[in-house]
Amino acid sequence: MRRIGAADTEVIDPSPRRRRRVSRATRVGDKPRWYFPGALAVGVAGVAVPVLLLFWLTGQPRPVACALTGTALWLAVQAGQRRFDSRLIGESRSVLATVQDWLILLGLLALARTATGEHSDPIVALLALLPALVVTAAYRMTVHVHLQASRRAAYAVRRVLVVGEPGAADAVVGHLASRTDHAYVVVGVVPVGDAANGSGAPEAARLGAVPPGAPRWDADAVLGAAVEHAAELVLVVPGPLLSGARLRSLAWSVHESGLPMAVLPGVTEVAQRRMRLSVAAGLAVLHIAPPLRRGAQVALKSALDRIGAAVGLAALAPLFAVLAVAIRTGSTGPVFHRQQRLGRDGEPFTMWKFRTMVVDAEARKAELAAVNEHEGPLFKMRKDPRVTRVGSLLRRTSLDELPQLINVLRGEMSLVGPRPPLPEEAERYDEVEARRLAVKPGMTGLWQVSGRSDLSWDETVALDLQYVENWSLTYDVDVMARTVKAVVDGRGAY
């Protein structure tokens, strides 16, 4: 891996007559070299070894041929789905994508079985293929975690040159700098117009407010800046001073030089699956599908919530009894704490939790307002004196949240969703923050799996809005899987 300070790009001569292309390797980014061979090795071992071993132990016909066929098809499915693409590998946890690939593999093997007349035991074959699903999903999650950790240390990133009017460019630079879950690091800005550059990034060049008479002037300035800062991508923020023919001319020159170029559409927190690009009369049109608010997925989510809550309450009844005894032994007062919260569309409901504080905690909240450690309307203290000894343990392990299964069973909450706010918190919401109330609140969500109380209020709102706008059943499954790690880790739980 290479840190962002190193430069190994080929020189780009910005003159119109002499331009050398940037090497392909630098456009891809510097991810660890072991990602790809590791993926191949896991793909082979995940199918070949268990199929060969289990078929041989159970006396199935042609174990070697079956192992080779299964391995070849498994690698072909992943290659067809671009799982080995160096630009994509590690960019997501890919658990659900792995399940999708595995189901495609089963379908292809079923067709091959019918076509060849192969008659091995289907149950044995299915068991032999299960390790491919497990080890591949585990490897992809490991790669994703490693890549995210690398990017927090400024490795495996792409050097980006931002071009745009200062106000818009400043916002883009700030947004990219505020998060590390992406591949872009801004190494320079090319402001358009006369306004001051307030982004904090180096001003690599400047384009005039009026397009120059010679179409090469814009390109020469941008490409010269790209050479000086070893940029691997030109990221353009379009606006009144940089649109239409001027943007098209710049794109032609940048692409001819061998540098990739991207244009920001100006929308944020929209999942890729909701976007579709089309062309009308030569104009690029970005279609954004509305968020899911009704339909089969919403009905299925509600049904799964209630079924999951009912099963959870039945299975956890013995644990509830043990916790009830511990709470009553540790301090005086009721076992459960009931508190009014706001649900979907601001509808009030009574939320259930195991009591973790002294009985007069609400009355004492006002006297602690001056030492609130959380910005925004949310009240949090790392060492809240109202929390009991047993309550501290319950909060650290998130066991205090389990009674909310009652709210899920009653349809007031969901298993996954934004944190349910107190009425006094919601009274202080602006229009953006109030958008969190567009869906049912959840027992767990992006806030809980991303750091909980360690997050700032702005980060909390951003995560909740990301969920509200982009939720799906597969999104919920991903959050539930990440919840297990968050509970074990305990970060931000106080």
Secondary structure, 3 states (H helix, E strand, C coil): CCECCCCCCCCCCCCCCCCCCCCHHHHHCCCCCCHHHHHHHHHHHHHHHHHHHHHHHCCCCCHHHHHHHHHHHHHHHHHHCCCCCCCCCCCCCCHHHHHHHHHHHHHHHHHHHHHHCCCCCHHHHHHHHHHHHHHHHHHHHHHHHHHHHHHHCCECCEEEEEEECHHHHHHHHHHHHCCCCCCEEEEEEEEECCCCCCCCCCECCCECCCCCCCCHHHHHHHHHHHHHCCCCEEEEECECCECHHHHHHHHHHHHHCCCCEEECCCCCCCCHHHEEEEEECCEEEEEECCCCCCCHHHHHHHHHHHHHHHHHHHHCHHHHHHHHHHHHHHCCCCCEEEEEEECHHHCEEEEEEECCECCCHHHHHHHHHHHCCCCCCCCCCCCCCCECHHHHHHHHHCHHHCCHHHHHHCCCCEEECCCCCCHHHHCCCCHHHHHHHHCCCEEECHHHHCCHHHCCHHHHHHHHHHHHHHCCHHHHHHHHHHHHHHHHHCCCCC
